[in-house]
Amino acid sequence: MRSKRETKFTEPSEHCPNPQHWHSADCETTELEVVELVAAFVRALQPELVVETGTYNGTMAREIGKALKKNGHGRLVTFEVDPVLHDAAKKRCKGLPVELKLQSSLDWEPDQKIDFCWFDSGLETRVQEFKQYYPHLKGSIIGIHDTAPQHQVRGYVEEAILGQLSPMWLNTPRGVMFAQVL
Ligand SMILES: C[S@@+](CC[C@H](N)C(=O)[O-])C[C@H]1O[C@@H](n2cnc3c(N)ncnc32)[C@H](O)[C@@H]1O
């Protein structure tokens, strides 16, 4: 997928003065440098179950899937509500240990521990997903995307779930928080 400089999608700001150093295909796909970081977490943590909410076209799912394949164990379960995007992601993730679900992330109840979770669906939905998955997330590492000031996600996190997290907020163009779940 062709990537463009992030300045096409995010203005320079106090939060992130030099967005030109990052790249993305479009305004929905995670910055490619952050995709690489998430894939590195998957390599470093050697998870059995990874969950992604909001597959979009499968860019992140493919990189997580490749990391899991390299690990030699583990699977990704990823959720998308749009059938066209789901189909595109299916093609992109062919041959990888990725289960693509065409359903809302909120219609799913985990039945085992989630070792790593990437929250990237609707901006308001991410906190609801966290609350729903929480019993299966204790001690795990999570990432929540779009925590920069131009989105509302950080406010939702601080209001609803901050007490359950040991967070690290990163000043990438769109913002990302990684945390250990307490
Ligand atoms: C920001 S995009 C995800 C980008 C993708 N994670 C990546 O890094 O390439 C958000 C996606 O979440 C989907 N979405 C929104 N609410 C959802 C829900 N409740 N369950 C599953 N998918 C949802 C949208 O249709 C959209 O494709």
The ligand as a Gaussian input file, in Angstrom:
#p B3LYP/6-31G(d) Opt

LIG

0 1
 C       -9.394000       3.590000      12.463000
 S      -10.082000       2.275000      11.549000
 C       -9.048000       0.910000      12.010000
 C       -7.664000       0.934000      11.420000
 C       -6.878000      -0.355000      11.558000
 N       -6.906000      -0.856000      12.931000
 C       -5.426000      -0.169000      11.153000
 O       -4.595000       0.130000      12.017000
 O       -5.115000      -0.321000       9.973000
 C      -11.560000       1.960000      12.458000
 C      -12.420000       0.821000      11.901000
 O      -13.274000       0.373000      12.958000
 C      -14.488000      -0.079000      12.409000
 N      -15.445000      -0.133000      13.521000
 C      -16.101000       0.886000      14.120000
 N      -16.841000       0.437000      15.154000
 C      -16.640000      -0.920000      15.212000
 C      -17.106000      -1.965000      16.079000
 N      -17.918000      -1.704000      17.104000
 N      -16.695000      -3.223000      15.836000
 C      -15.841000      -3.502000      14.817000
 N      -15.377000      -2.550000      13.967000
 C      -15.760000      -1.284000      14.171000
 C      -14.765000       0.931000      11.303000
 O      -15.656000       0.417000      10.344000
 C      -13.353000       1.194000      10.754000
 O      -13.071000       0.381000       9.647000

